[in-house]
Amino acid sequence: MYIIKVKGKAKIPDYIQLRDDKFVLIAYFRADRPLDKLEKYGLAGKEEELKALISQLPFGKLQKLEL
């Protein structure tokens, strides 16, 4: 799974994209409100780690998600 942080403009907030190994979009959510249903993506119990990663993630750089 891969993660990318997309910079918002003006009133549009920053967003996070989660993509599978084929780079197909599987989740799209606001950076300030991480996804509620993380268990659907195999990330249950990793909310705090994901929040920390999102806060230090650079904009526009696709990274392999390793939690």
C-alpha positions in Angstrom: 0.0 0.0 0.0 1.2 3.5 -0.8 0.3 6.9 0.7 0.5 10.4 -0.7 -0.4 13.8 0.8 -2.0 16.3 -1.6 -1.8 20.0 -0.9 -5.1 21.9 -0.8 -5.6 25.4 -2.1 -7.5 28.3 -0.5 -10.5 26.8 1.3 -9.8 23.3 0.0 -8.1 21.2 2.8 -5.1 18.9 2.4 -6.0 15.3 1.5 -4.4 11.9 1.9 -4.7 9.2 -0.7 -4.1 5.5 0.0 -3.3 3.4 -3.1 -2.8 -0.3 -3.5 0.3 -2.1 -5.0 -1.1 -1.4 -8.5 -1.5 2.3 -7.6 -5.3 2.1 -7.7 -7.0 4.6 -5.3 -8.5 2.8 -2.4 -9.1 5.6 0.1 -9.2 9.4 0.0 -9.7 11.5 3.2 -8.8 14.8 4.8 -5.4 15.0 6.4 -6.9 16.6 9.5 -9.5 13.9 9.9 -8.0 10.5 9.4 -10.2 7.8 8.1 -12.6 6.2 10.6 -12.8 2.7 9.1 -9.1 1.9 9.0 -9.8 -1.8 9.6 -11.1 -2.1 6.1 -7.6 -1.4 4.9 -5.7 -3.5 7.4 -4.7 -0.5 9.5 -6.9 -1.1 12.6 -5.1 -0.1 15.8 -2.6 2.1 13.9 -4.4 5.4 14.1 -1.8 7.2 16.2 1.1 5.9 13.9 -0.9 7.0 10.9 -1.5 10.5 12.3 2.2 10.9 13.1 3.1 9.8 9.6 0.6 12.2 8.0 1.9 15.1 10.0 5.5 14.7 8.8 4.7 13.4 5.3 5.9 15.8 2.5 3.3 17.0 -0.1 3.2 15.2 -3.4 5.7 12.5 -2.6 4.3 8.9 -3.0 5.7 6.7 -0.3 5.3 3.0 0.6 3.1 2.7 3.7 5.0 0.6 6.3 3.3 0.7 9.7 
